[in-house]
Amino acid sequence: MIIPVRCFSCGKVVASDYVKFTSKMSEIRSSGREPTAEEVAKTLNDLHVDRYCCRRMILSHADLIDEILPFS
Ligand SMILES: [Zn+2]
């Protein structure tokens, strides 16, 4: 659905980092390839998302709001 504003476990704000993360990933995808695991890890490190609880919030999020909105 919508990215939670804060990490469920530690309370760090992750929503603003999610926007930066997705823009960086789509920038890599626009060059015609999928981002490698090293690029994903480096992007998260550059955003100072260090804890694995916060990383899972960003990595495991499925952005479905645009698909669900027509049915509301
Ligand atoms: Zn966290």
N, CA, C, O and the ligand as a Tripos MOL2 file, in Angstrom:
@<TRIPOS>MOLECULE
protein
  289   287    73     0     0
PROTEIN
NO_CHARGES

@<TRIPOS>ATOM
      1 N           0.8410   -1.1950    0.0000 N.3       1 MET1
      2 CA          0.0000    0.0000    0.0000 C.3       1 MET1
      3 C           0.8780    1.2490    0.0000 C.2       1 MET1
      4 O           1.5940    1.5070   -0.9680 O.2       1 MET1
      5 N           0.8250    2.0190    1.0790 N.am      2 ILE2
      6 CA          1.6320    3.2220    1.1900 C.3       2 ILE2
      7 C           2.7840    2.9130    2.1340 C.2       2 ILE2
      8 O           2.5940    2.2340    3.1430 O.2       2 ILE2
      9 N           3.9770    3.4050    1.8180 N.am      3 ILE3
     10 CA          5.1380    3.1450    2.6780 C.3       3 ILE3
     11 C           4.8640    3.7310    4.0660 C.2       3 ILE3
     12 O           4.4720    4.8930    4.1720 O.2       3 ILE3
     13 N           5.0610    2.9550    5.1160 N.am      4 PRO4
     14 CA          4.9000    3.5180    6.4590 C.3       4 PRO4
     15 C           5.9180    4.6320    6.6960 C.2       4 PRO4
     16 O           7.0550    4.5540    6.2310 O.2       4 PRO4
     17 N           5.5030    5.6610    7.4200 N.am      5 VAL5
     18 CA          6.3910    6.8010    7.6300 C.3       5 VAL5
     19 C           7.6020    6.3870    8.4660 C.2       5 VAL5
     20 O           8.7310    6.7820    8.1760 O.2       5 VAL5
     21 N           7.3540    5.5830    9.5130 N.am      6 ARG6
     22 CA          8.4480    5.1850   10.3940 C.3       6 ARG6
     23 C           8.6460    3.6850   10.3690 C.2       6 ARG6
     24 O           7.7230    2.9320   10.0550 O.2       6 ARG6
     25 N           9.8660    3.2470   10.7030 N.am      7 CYS7
     26 CA         10.1860    1.8370   10.8210 C.3       7 CYS7
     27 C           9.3590    1.2390   11.9600 C.2       7 CYS7
     28 O           9.2480    1.8400   13.0290 O.2       7 CYS7
     29 N           8.7750    0.0530   11.7340 N.am      8 PHE8
     30 CA          7.9350   -0.5680   12.7560 C.3       8 PHE8
     31 C           8.7430   -0.9260   13.9980 C.2       8 PHE8
     32 O           8.2090   -0.8890   15.1060 O.2       8 PHE8
     33 N          10.0100   -1.2670   13.8370 N.am      9 SER9
     34 CA         10.8030   -1.7760   14.9550 C.3       9 SER9
     35 C          11.4980   -0.6700   15.7450 C.2       9 SER9
     36 O          11.4180   -0.6440   16.9730 O.2       9 SER9
     37 N          12.1850    0.2510   15.0470 N.am     10 CYS10
     38 CA         13.0050    1.2190   15.7770 C.3      10 CYS10
     39 C          12.4470    2.6430   15.7280 C.2      10 CYS10
     40 O          12.8620    3.4800   16.5300 O.2      10 CYS10
     41 N          11.5220    2.9430   14.8150 N.am     11 GLY11
     42 CA         10.9140    4.2570   14.7760 C.3      11 GLY11
     43 C          11.6270    5.2740   13.9090 C.2      11 GLY11
     44 O          11.2190    6.4350   13.8710 O.2      11 GLY11
     45 N          12.6880    4.8710   13.2030 N.am     12 LYS12
     46 CA         13.3860    5.8160   12.3170 C.3      12 LYS12
     47 C          12.4770    6.1660   11.1420 C.2      12 LYS12
     48 O          11.7500    5.3050   10.6450 O.2      12 LYS12
     49 N          12.5090    7.4110   10.6950 N.am     13 VAL13
     50 CA         11.7140    7.8350    9.5490 C.3      13 VAL13
     51 C          12.3140    7.2170    8.2840 C.2      13 VAL13
     52 O          13.4740    7.4670    7.9580 O.2      13 VAL13
     53 N          11.5150    6.4030    7.5680 N.am     14 VAL14
     54 CA         12.0190    5.7350    6.3680 C.3      14 VAL14
     55 C          11.2850    6.1820    5.1050 C.2      14 VAL14
     56 O          11.7430    5.8840    4.0020 O.2      14 VAL14
     57 N          10.1640    6.8840    5.2330 N.am     15 ALA15
     58 CA          9.3680    7.2350    4.0590 C.3      15 ALA15
     59 C          10.1360    8.1610    3.1170 C.2      15 ALA15
     60 O          10.0480    8.0070    1.8990 O.2      15 ALA15
     61 N          10.8800    9.1130    3.6580 N.am     16 SER16
     62 CA         11.6260   10.0270    2.7950 C.3      16 SER16
     63 C          12.7750    9.2990    2.1050 C.2      16 SER16
     64 O          13.1190    9.6200    0.9670 O.2      16 SER16
     65 N          13.3730    8.3120    2.7910 N.am     17 ASP17
     66 CA         14.4410    7.5330    2.1700 C.3      17 ASP17
     67 C          13.8920    6.6270    1.0800 C.2      17 ASP17
     68 O          14.5860    6.3460    0.1030 O.2      17 ASP17
     69 N          12.6430    6.1620    1.2360 N.am     18 TYR18
     70 CA         12.0410    5.2850    0.2350 C.3      18 TYR18
     71 C          11.9080    6.0080   -1.1050 C.2      18 TYR18
     72 O          12.1630    5.4150   -2.1530 O.2      18 TYR18
     73 N          11.5180    7.2640   -1.0810 N.am     19 VAL19
     74 CA         11.3720    8.0350   -2.3090 C.3      19 VAL19
     75 C          12.7230    8.1660   -3.0070 C.2      19 VAL19
     76 O          12.8190    7.9920   -4.2220 O.2      19 VAL19
     77 N          13.7710    8.4750   -2.2310 N.am     20 LYS20
     78 CA         15.1070    8.6060   -2.8160 C.3      20 LYS20
     79 C          15.5900    7.2660   -3.3430 C.2      20 LYS20
     80 O          16.2180    7.1980   -4.3990 O.2      20 LYS20
     81 N          15.2930    6.1880   -2.6000 N.am     21 PHE21
     82 CA         15.7210    4.8530   -3.0080 C.3      21 PHE21
     83 C          15.0630    4.4440   -4.3310 C.2      21 PHE21
     84 O          15.7460    3.9540   -5.2300 O.2      21 PHE21
     85 N          13.7430    4.6410   -4.4600 N.am     22 THR22
     86 CA         13.0520    4.2420   -5.6810 C.3      22 THR22
     87 C          13.4900    5.0810   -6.8750 C.2      22 THR22
     88 O          13.5560    4.5710   -7.9930 O.2      22 THR22
     89 N          13.7890    6.3590   -6.6570 N.am     23 SER23
     90 CA         14.2440    7.1790   -7.7820 C.3      23 SER23
     91 C          15.6160    6.7270   -8.2570 C.2      23 SER23
     92 O          15.8920    6.7350   -9.4570 O.2      23 SER23
     93 N          16.4890    6.3270   -7.3130 N.am     24 LYS24
     94 CA         17.8120    5.8300   -7.7020 C.3      24 LYS24
     95 C          17.6890    4.5000   -8.4480 C.2      24 LYS24
     96 O          18.3920    4.2760   -9.4330 O.2      24 LYS24
     97 N          16.7980    3.6180   -7.9830 N.am     25 MET25
     98 CA         16.6210    2.3250   -8.6400 C.3      25 MET25
     99 C          16.0230    2.5060  -10.0430 C.2      25 MET25
    100 O          16.4510    1.8310  -10.9790 O.2      25 MET25
    101 N          15.0530    3.3960  -10.2020 N.am     26 SER26
    102 CA         14.4770    3.6100  -11.5280 C.3      26 SER26
    103 C          15.4740    4.2870  -12.4520 C.2      26 SER26
    104 O          15.4240    4.1060  -13.6690 O.2      26 SER26
    105 N          16.3900    5.0760  -11.8690 N.am     27 GLU27
    106 CA         17.4540    5.6800  -12.6720 C.3      27 GLU27
    107 C          18.3630    4.5950  -13.2410 C.2      27 GLU27
    108 O          18.7700    4.6730  -14.4010 O.2      27 GLU27
    109 N          18.6830    3.5820  -12.4330 N.am     28 ILE28
    110 CA         19.5110    2.4640  -12.9060 C.3      28 ILE28
    111 C          18.7440    1.6390  -13.9290 C.2      28 ILE28
    112 O          19.3100    1.2150  -14.9370 O.2      28 ILE28
    113 N          17.4440    1.4070  -13.6730 N.am     29 ARG29
    114 CA         16.6340    0.6110  -14.6020 C.3      29 ARG29
    115 C          16.4590    1.3200  -15.9460 C.2      29 ARG29
    116 O          16.3160    0.6590  -16.9740 O.2      29 ARG29
    117 N          16.4690    2.6340  -15.9520 N.am     30 SER30
    118 CA         16.3120    3.3620  -17.2130 C.3      30 SER30
    119 C          17.5180    3.1870  -18.1190 C.2      30 SER30
    120 O          17.4440    3.4310  -19.3230 O.2      30 SER30
    121 N          18.6450    2.7570  -17.5230 N.am     31 SER31
    122 CA         19.8210    2.4800  -18.3490 C.3      31 SER31
    123 C          19.7510    1.0850  -18.9650 C.2      31 SER31
    124 O          20.6940    0.6620  -19.6350 O.2      31 SER31
    125 N          18.6420    0.3590  -18.7480 N.am     32 GLY32
    126 CA         18.4240   -0.9010  -19.4410 C.3      32 GLY32
    127 C          18.8260   -2.1460  -18.6980 C.2      32 GLY32
    128 O          18.9300   -3.2060  -19.3160 O.2      32 GLY32
    129 N          19.0600   -2.0770  -17.3950 N.am     33 ARG33
    130 CA         19.4230   -3.2700  -16.6330 C.3      33 ARG33
    131 C          18.8670   -3.1530  -15.2280 C.2      33 ARG33
    132 O          18.5170   -2.0690  -14.7600 O.2      33 ARG33
    133 N          18.7950   -4.3170  -14.5590 N.am     34 GLU34
    134 CA         18.3330   -4.3380  -13.1780 C.3      34 GLU34
    135 C          19.4920   -3.9500  -12.2530 C.2      34 GLU34
    136 O          20.6440   -4.2700  -12.5490 O.2      34 GLU34
    137 N          19.2090   -3.2740  -11.1480 N.am     35 PRO35
    138 CA         20.2880   -2.9320  -10.2000 C.3      35 PRO35
    139 C          20.8490   -4.1850   -9.5320 C.2      35 PRO35
    140 O          20.1020   -5.0960   -9.1750 O.2      35 PRO35
    141 N          22.1550   -4.2200   -9.3680 N.am     36 THR36
    142 CA         22.7940   -5.3630   -8.7130 C.3      36 THR36
    143 C          22.6210   -5.2420   -7.2010 C.2      36 THR36
    144 O          22.2540   -4.1850   -6.6890 O.2      36 THR36
    145 N          22.8890   -6.3340   -6.5000 N.am     37 ALA37
    146 CA         22.7720   -6.3290   -5.0390 C.3      37 ALA37
    147 C          23.7380   -5.3260   -4.4240 C.2      37 ALA37
    148 O          23.4180   -4.6860   -3.4220 O.2      37 ALA37
    149 N          24.9160   -5.1860   -5.0190 N.am     38 GLU38
    150 CA         25.8970   -4.2320   -4.5110 C.3      38 GLU38
    151 C          25.4050   -2.8000   -4.6630 C.2      38 GLU38
    152 O          25.6230   -1.9650   -3.7850 O.2      38 GLU38
    153 N          24.7330   -2.5140   -5.7960 N.am     39 GLU39
    154 CA         24.2040   -1.1620   -6.0070 C.3      39 GLU39
    155 C          23.0680   -0.8610   -5.0310 C.2      39 GLU39
    156 O          22.9470    0.2560   -4.5270 O.2      39 GLU39
    157 N          22.2330   -1.8790   -4.7700 N.am     40 VAL40
    158 CA         21.1450   -1.6930   -3.8040 C.3      40 VAL40
    159 C          21.7210   -1.4220   -2.4140 C.2      40 VAL40
    160 O          21.2710   -0.5160   -1.7130 O.2      40 VAL40
    161 N          22.7260   -2.2200   -2.0210 N.am     41 ALA41
    162 CA         23.3400   -2.0400   -0.6990 C.3      41 ALA41
    163 C          24.0230   -0.6880   -0.5960 C.2      41 ALA41
    164 O          23.9330   -0.0250    0.4370 O.2      41 ALA41
    165 N          24.7130   -0.2670   -1.6680 N.am     42 LYS42
    166 CA         25.4070    1.0200   -1.6460 C.3      42 LYS42
    167 C          24.4070    2.1730   -1.5530 C.2      42 LYS42
    168 O          24.6490    3.1550   -0.8520 O.2      42 LYS42
    169 N          23.2840    2.0490   -2.2610 N.am     43 THR43
    170 CA         22.2570    3.0920   -2.1990 C.3      43 THR43
    171 C          21.6990    3.2230   -0.7910 C.2      43 THR43
    172 O          21.5140    4.3350   -0.2960 O.2      43 THR43
    173 N          21.4260    2.0870   -0.1380 N.am     44 LEU44
    174 CA         20.9130    2.1320    1.2310 C.3      44 LEU44
    175 C          21.9670    2.6900    2.1840 C.2      44 LEU44
    176 O          21.6320    3.4430    3.0990 O.2      44 LEU44
    177 N          23.2300    2.3320    1.9830 N.am     45 ASN45
    178 CA         24.2960    2.8630    2.8340 C.3      45 ASN45
    179 C          24.4460    4.3700    2.6440 C.2      45 ASN45
    180 O          24.6540    5.1070    3.6080 O.2      45 ASN45
    181 N          24.3390    4.8230    1.3870 N.am     46 ASP46
    182 CA         24.4520    6.2560    1.1200 C.3      46 ASP46
    183 C          23.3120    7.0450    1.7630 C.2      46 ASP46
    184 O          23.4860    8.2030    2.1430 O.2      46 ASP46
    185 N          22.1330    6.4010    1.8840 N.am     47 LEU47
    186 CA         20.9870    7.0620    2.5210 C.3      47 LEU47
    187 C          21.0440    6.9390    4.0380 C.2      47 LEU47
    188 O          20.1450    7.4200    4.7270 O.2      47 LEU47
    189 N          22.0860    6.3030    4.5700 N.am     48 HIS48
    190 CA         22.2710    6.0800    6.0090 C.3      48 HIS48
    191 C          21.1470    5.2350    6.6100 C.2      48 HIS48
    192 O          20.7410    5.4350    7.7550 O.2      48 HIS48
    193 N          20.6530    4.2820    5.8050 N.am     49 VAL49
    194 CA         19.7030    3.2930    6.3220 C.3      49 VAL49
    195 C          20.5680    2.0950    6.7280 C.2      49 VAL49
    196 O          20.8000    1.1900    5.9270 O.2      49 VAL49
    197 N          21.0390    2.0990    7.9740 N.am     50 ASP50
    198 CA         22.0510    1.1420    8.4030 C.3      50 ASP50
    199 C          21.4520   -0.1040    9.0440 C.2      50 ASP50
    200 O          21.9630   -1.2050    8.8400 O.2      50 ASP50
    201 N          20.3720    0.0500    9.8190 N.am     51 ARG51
    202 CA         19.8240   -1.0980   10.5440 C.3      51 ARG51
    203 C          19.0320   -1.9950    9.6050 C.2      51 ARG51
    204 O          18.3800   -1.5120    8.6790 O.2      51 ARG51
    205 N          19.0900   -3.3080    9.8430 N.am     52 TYR52
    206 CA         18.3700   -4.2120    8.9390 C.3      52 TYR52
    207 C          16.8740   -4.1270    9.1160 C.2      52 TYR52
    208 O          16.1360   -4.5210    8.2140 O.2      52 TYR52
    209 N          16.3870   -3.6190   10.2620 N.am     53 CYS53
    210 CA         14.9390   -3.4400   10.4140 C.3      53 CYS53
    211 C          14.4510   -2.3480    9.4650 C.2      53 CYS53
    212 O          13.3730   -2.4710    8.8850 O.2      53 CYS53
    213 N          15.2360   -1.2810    9.3010 N.am     54 CYS54
    214 CA         14.8510   -0.1960    8.4030 C.3      54 CYS54
    215 C          15.0330   -0.6130    6.9410 C.2      54 CYS54
    216 O          14.2520   -0.2210    6.0730 O.2      54 CYS54
    217 N          16.0690   -1.4080    6.6810 N.am     55 ARG55
    218 CA         16.2960   -1.8820    5.3120 C.3      55 ARG55
    219 C          15.1490   -2.7570    4.8450 C.2      55 ARG55
    220 O          14.7310   -2.6720    3.6910 O.2      55 ARG55
    221 N          14.6330   -3.6070    5.7450 N.am     56 ARG56
    222 CA         13.5280   -4.4750    5.3310 C.3      56 ARG56
    223 C          12.2720   -3.6730    5.0490 C.2      56 ARG56
    224 O          11.4620   -4.0770    4.2140 O.2      56 ARG56
    225 N          12.0880   -2.5240    5.7370 N.am     57 MET57
    226 CA         10.9240   -1.6860    5.4680 C.3      57 MET57
    227 C          10.9510   -1.1940    4.0210 C.2      57 MET57
    228 O           9.9180   -1.1610    3.3530 O.2      57 MET57
    229 N          12.1230   -0.8190    3.5480 N.am     58 ILE58
    230 CA         12.2490   -0.2820    2.1970 C.3      58 ILE58
    231 C          12.2700   -1.4070    1.1650 C.2      58 ILE58
    232 O          11.5890   -1.3260    0.1430 O.2      58 ILE58
    233 N          13.0490   -2.4530    1.4290 N.am     59 LEU59
    234 CA         13.2330   -3.5100    0.4300 C.3      59 LEU59
    235 C          11.9920   -4.3720    0.2530 C.2      59 LEU59
    236 O          11.7340   -4.8550   -0.8500 O.2      59 LEU59
    237 N          11.2200   -4.5760    1.3150 N.am     60 SER60
    238 CA         10.0890   -5.4920    1.2230 C.3      60 SER60
    239 C           8.7770   -4.7920    0.9070 C.2      60 SER60
    240 O           7.7290   -5.4380    0.8590 O.2      60 SER60
    241 N           8.8180   -3.4770    0.6900 N.am     61 HIS61
    242 CA          7.5780   -2.7500    0.4500 C.3      61 HIS61
    243 C           7.0760   -2.9640   -0.9770 C.2      61 HIS61
    244 O           7.8430   -2.8360   -1.9320 O.2      61 HIS61
    245 N           5.7660   -3.2970   -1.1260 N.am     62 ALA62
    246 CA          5.1210   -3.4100   -2.4360 C.3      62 ALA62
    247 C           4.2070   -2.2110   -2.6040 C.2      62 ALA62
    248 O           3.2330   -2.0620   -1.8660 O.2      62 ALA62
    249 N           4.5090   -1.3580   -3.5650 N.am     63 ASP63
    250 CA          3.7710   -0.1090   -3.7520 C.3      63 ASP63
    251 C           2.5220   -0.3780   -4.5900 C.2      63 ASP63
    252 O           2.5800   -0.3290   -5.8190 O.2      63 ASP63
    253 N           1.3940   -0.6630   -3.9360 N.am     64 LEU64
    254 CA          0.1690   -1.0830   -4.6220 C.3      64 LEU64
    255 C          -0.9210   -0.0230   -4.6180 C.2      64 LEU64
    256 O          -2.0280   -0.2920   -5.0840 O.2      64 LEU64
    257 N          -0.6460    1.1710   -4.1070 N.am     65 ILE65
    258 CA         -1.7050    2.1520   -3.9260 C.3      65 ILE65
    259 C          -2.3490    2.5490   -5.2550 C.2      65 ILE65
    260 O          -3.5600    2.7610   -5.3050 O.2      65 ILE65
    261 N          -1.5650    2.6540   -6.3310 N.am     66 ASP66
    262 CA         -2.1340    3.0510   -7.6150 C.3      66 ASP66
    263 C          -3.0310    1.9680   -8.2040 C.2      66 ASP66
    264 O          -3.9350    2.2760   -8.9800 O.2      66 ASP66
    265 N          -2.7960    0.7020   -7.8480 N.am     67 GLU67
    266 CA         -3.6230   -0.3920   -8.3430 C.3      67 GLU67
    267 C          -4.9030   -0.5550   -7.5240 C.2      67 GLU67
    268 O          -5.9010   -1.0620   -8.0360 O.2      67 GLU67
    269 N          -4.8840   -0.1310   -6.2560 N.am     68 ILE68
    270 CA         -6.0320   -0.3180   -5.3740 C.3      68 ILE68
    271 C          -6.9890    0.8730   -5.4430 C.2      68 ILE68
    272 O          -8.1910    0.7010   -5.2410 O.2      68 ILE68
    273 N          -6.4860    2.0660   -5.7220 N.am     69 LEU69
    274 CA         -7.3070    3.2800   -5.7230 C.3      69 LEU69
    275 C          -8.5460    3.2040   -6.6220 C.2      69 LEU69
    276 O          -9.5940    3.7030   -6.2130 O.2      69 LEU69
    277 N          -8.4900    2.6090   -7.8240 N.am     70 PRO70
    278 CA         -9.7090    2.5740   -8.6500 C.3      70 PRO70
    279 C         -10.8650    1.8020   -8.0170 C.2      70 PRO70
    280 O         -12.0160    2.0020   -8.4060 O.2      70 PRO70
    281 N         -10.5860    0.9220   -7.0450 N.am     71 PHE71
    282 CA        -11.6320    0.1000   -6.4500 C.3      71 PHE71
    283 C         -12.2120    0.7140   -5.1830 C.2      71 PHE71
    284 O         -13.1180    0.1310   -4.5870 O.2      71 PHE71
    285 N         -11.7240    1.8630   -4.7580 N.am     72 SER72
    286 CA        -12.2540    2.4560   -3.5280 C.3      72 SER72
    287 C         -13.4250    3.3780   -3.8090 C.2      72 SER72
    288 O         -13.9890    3.9590   -2.8820 O.2      72 SER72
    289 ZN         14.4370    0.3410   11.9490 Zn       73 ZN73
@<TRIPOS>BOND
     1     1     2 1
     2     2     3 1
     3     3     4 2
     4     3     5 am
     5     5     6 1
     6     6     7 1
     7     7     8 2
     8     7     9 am
     9     9    10 1
    10    10    11 1
    11    11    12 2
    12    11    13 am
    13    13    14 1
    14    14    15 1
    15    15    16 2
    16    15    17 am
    17    17    18 1
    18    18    19 1
    19    19    20 2
    20    19    21 am
    21    21    22 1
    22    22    23 1
    23    23    24 2
    24    23    25 am
    25    25    26 1
    26    26    27 1
    27    27    28 2
    28    27    29 am
    29    29    30 1
    30    30    31 1
    31    31    32 2
    32    31    33 am
    33    33    34 1
    34    34    35 1
    35    35    36 2
    36    35    37 am
    37    37    38 1
    38    38    39 1
    39    39    40 2
    40    39    41 am
    41    41    42 1
    42    42    43 1
    43    43    44 2
    44    43    45 am
    45    45    46 1
    46    46    47 1
    47    47    48 2
    48    47    49 am
    49    49    50 1
    50    50    51 1
    51    51    52 2
    52    51    53 am
    53    53    54 1
    54    54    55 1
    55    55    56 2
    56    55    57 am
    57    57    58 1
    58    58    59 1
    59    59    60 2
    60    59    61 am
    61    61    62 1
    62    62    63 1
    63    63    64 2
    64    63    65 am
    65    65    66 1
    66    66    67 1
    67    67    68 2
    68    67    69 am
    69    69    70 1
    70    70    71 1
    71    71    72 2
    72    71    73 am
    73    73    74 1
    74    74    75 1
    75    75    76 2
    76    75    77 am
    77    77    78 1
    78    78    79 1
    79    79    80 2
    80    79    81 am
    81    81    82 1
    82    82    83 1
    83    83    84 2
    84    83    85 am
    85    85    86 1
    86    86    87 1
    87    87    88 2
    88    87    89 am
    89    89    90 1
    90    90    91 1
    91    91    92 2
    92    91    93 am
    93    93    94 1
    94    94    95 1
    95    95    96 2
    96    95    97 am
    97    97    98 1
    98    98    99 1
    99    99   100 2
   100    99   101 am
   101   101   102 1
   102   102   103 1
   103   103   104 2
   104   103   105 am
   105   105   106 1
   106   106   107 1
   107   107   108 2
   108   107   109 am
   109   109   110 1
   110   110   111 1
   111   111   112 2
   112   111   113 am
   113   113   114 1
   114   114   115 1
   115   115   116 2
   116   115   117 am
   117   117   118 1
   118   118   119 1
   119   119   120 2
   120   119   121 am
   121   121   122 1
   122   122   123 1
   123   123   124 2
   124   123   125 am
   125   125   126 1
   126   126   127 1
   127   127   128 2
   128   127   129 am
   129   129   130 1
   130   130   131 1
   131   131   132 2
   132   131   133 am
   133   133   134 1
   134   134   135 1
   135   135   136 2
   136   135   137 am
   137   137   138 1
   138   138   139 1
   139   139   140 2
   140   139   141 am
   141   141   142 1
   142   142   143 1
   143   143   144 2
   144   143   145 am
   145   145   146 1
   146   146   147 1
   147   147   148 2
   148   147   149 am
   149   149   150 1
   150   150   151 1
   151   151   152 2
   152   151   153 am
   153   153   154 1
   154   154   155 1
   155   155   156 2
   156   155   157 am
   157   157   158 1
   158   158   159 1
   159   159   160 2
   160   159   161 am
   161   161   162 1
   162   162   163 1
   163   163   164 2
   164   163   165 am
   165   165   166 1
   166   166   167 1
   167   167   168 2
   168   167   169 am
   169   169   170 1
   170   170   171 1
   171   171   172 2
   172   171   173 am
   173   173   174 1
   174   174   175 1
   175   175   176 2
   176   175   177 am
   177   177   178 1
   178   178   179 1
   179   179   180 2
   180   179   181 am
   181   181   182 1
   182   182   183 1
   183   183   184 2
   184   183   185 am
   185   185   186 1
   186   186   187 1
   187   187   188 2
   188   187   189 am
   189   189   190 1
   190   190   191 1
   191   191   192 2
   192   191   193 am
   193   193   194 1
   194   194   195 1
   195   195   196 2
   196   195   197 am
   197   197   198 1
   198   198   199 1
   199   199   200 2
   200   199   201 am
   201   201   202 1
   202   202   203 1
   203   203   204 2
   204   203   205 am
   205   205   206 1
   206   206   207 1
   207   207   208 2
   208   207   209 am
   209   209   210 1
   210   210   211 1
   211   211   212 2
   212   211   213 am
   213   213   214 1
   214   214   215 1
   215   215   216 2
   216   215   217 am
   217   217   218 1
   218   218   219 1
   219   219   220 2
   220   219   221 am
   221   221   222 1
   222   222   223 1
   223   223   224 2
   224   223   225 am
   225   225   226 1
   226   226   227 1
   227   227   228 2
   228   227   229 am
   229   229   230 1
   230   230   231 1
   231   231   232 2
   232   231   233 am
   233   233   234 1
   234   234   235 1
   235   235   236 2
   236   235   237 am
   237   237   238 1
   238   238   239 1
   239   239   240 2
   240   239   241 am
   241   241   242 1
   242   242   243 1
   243   243   244 2
   244   243   245 am
   245   245   246 1
   246   246   247 1
   247   247   248 2
   248   247   249 am
   249   249   250 1
   250   250   251 1
   251   251   252 2
   252   251   253 am
   253   253   254 1
   254   254   255 1
   255   255   256 2
   256   255   257 am
   257   257   258 1
   258   258   259 1
   259   259   260 2
   260   259   261 am
   261   261   262 1
   262   262   263 1
   263   263   264 2
   264   263   265 am
   265   265   266 1
   266   266   267 1
   267   267   268 2
   268   267   269 am
   269   269   270 1
   270   270   271 1
   271   271   272 2
   272   271   273 am
   273   273   274 1
   274   274   275 1
   275   275   276 2
   276   275   277 am
   277   277   278 1
   278   278   279 1
   279   279   280 2
   280   279   281 am
   281   281   282 1
   282   282   283 1
   283   283   284 2
   284   283   285 am
   285   285   286 1
   286   286   287 1
   287   287   288 2
@<TRIPOS>SUBSTRUCTURE
     1 MET1         2 RESIDUE 1 A MET
     2 ILE2         6 RESIDUE 1 A ILE
     3 ILE3        10 RESIDUE 1 A ILE
     4 PRO4        14 RESIDUE 1 A PRO
     5 VAL5        18 RESIDUE 1 A VAL
     6 ARG6        22 RESIDUE 1 A ARG
     7 CYS7        26 RESIDUE 1 A CYS
     8 PHE8        30 RESIDUE 1 A PHE
     9 SER9        34 RESIDUE 1 A SER
    10 CYS10       38 RESIDUE 1 A CYS
    11 GLY11       42 RESIDUE 1 A GLY
    12 LYS12       46 RESIDUE 1 A LYS
    13 VAL13       50 RESIDUE 1 A VAL
    14 VAL14       54 RESIDUE 1 A VAL
    15 ALA15       58 RESIDUE 1 A ALA
    16 SER16       62 RESIDUE 1 A SER
    17 ASP17       66 RESIDUE 1 A ASP
    18 TYR18       70 RESIDUE 1 A TYR
    19 VAL19       74 RESIDUE 1 A VAL
    20 LYS20       78 RESIDUE 1 A LYS
    21 PHE21       82 RESIDUE 1 A PHE
    22 THR22       86 RESIDUE 1 A THR
    23 SER23       90 RESIDUE 1 A SER
    24 LYS24       94 RESIDUE 1 A LYS
    25 MET25       98 RESIDUE 1 A MET
    26 SER26      102 RESIDUE 1 A SER
    27 GLU27      106 RESIDUE 1 A GLU
    28 ILE28      110 RESIDUE 1 A ILE
    29 ARG29      114 RESIDUE 1 A ARG
    30 SER30      118 RESIDUE 1 A SER
    31 SER31      122 RESIDUE 1 A SER
    32 GLY32      126 RESIDUE 1 A GLY
    33 ARG33      130 RESIDUE 1 A ARG
    34 GLU34      134 RESIDUE 1 A GLU
    35 PRO35      138 RESIDUE 1 A PRO
    36 THR36      142 RESIDUE 1 A THR
    37 ALA37      146 RESIDUE 1 A ALA
    38 GLU38      150 RESIDUE 1 A GLU
    39 GLU39      154 RESIDUE 1 A GLU
    40 VAL40      158 RESIDUE 1 A VAL
    41 ALA41      162 RESIDUE 1 A ALA
    42 LYS42      166 RESIDUE 1 A LYS
    43 THR43      170 RESIDUE 1 A THR
    44 LEU44      174 RESIDUE 1 A LEU
    45 ASN45      178 RESIDUE 1 A ASN
    46 ASP46      182 RESIDUE 1 A ASP
    47 LEU47      186 RESIDUE 1 A LEU
    48 HIS48      190 RESIDUE 1 A HIS
    49 VAL49      194 RESIDUE 1 A VAL
    50 ASP50      198 RESIDUE 1 A ASP
    51 ARG51      202 RESIDUE 1 A ARG
    52 TYR52      206 RESIDUE 1 A TYR
    53 CYS53      210 RESIDUE 1 A CYS
    54 CYS54      214 RESIDUE 1 A CYS
    55 ARG55      218 RESIDUE 1 A ARG
    56 ARG56      222 RESIDUE 1 A ARG
    57 MET57      226 RESIDUE 1 A MET
    58 ILE58      230 RESIDUE 1 A ILE
    59 LEU59      234 RESIDUE 1 A LEU
    60 SER60      238 RESIDUE 1 A SER
    61 HIS61      242 RESIDUE 1 A HIS
    62 ALA62      246 RESIDUE 1 A ALA
    63 ASP63      250 RESIDUE 1 A ASP
    64 LEU64      254 RESIDUE 1 A LEU
    65 ILE65      258 RESIDUE 1 A ILE
    66 ASP66      262 RESIDUE 1 A ASP
    67 GLU67      266 RESIDUE 1 A GLU
    68 ILE68      270 RESIDUE 1 A ILE
    69 LEU69      274 RESIDUE 1 A LEU
    70 PRO70      278 RESIDUE 1 A PRO
    71 PHE71      282 RESIDUE 1 A PHE
    72 SER72      286 RESIDUE 1 A SER
    73 ZN73       289 GROUP 0 **** ****
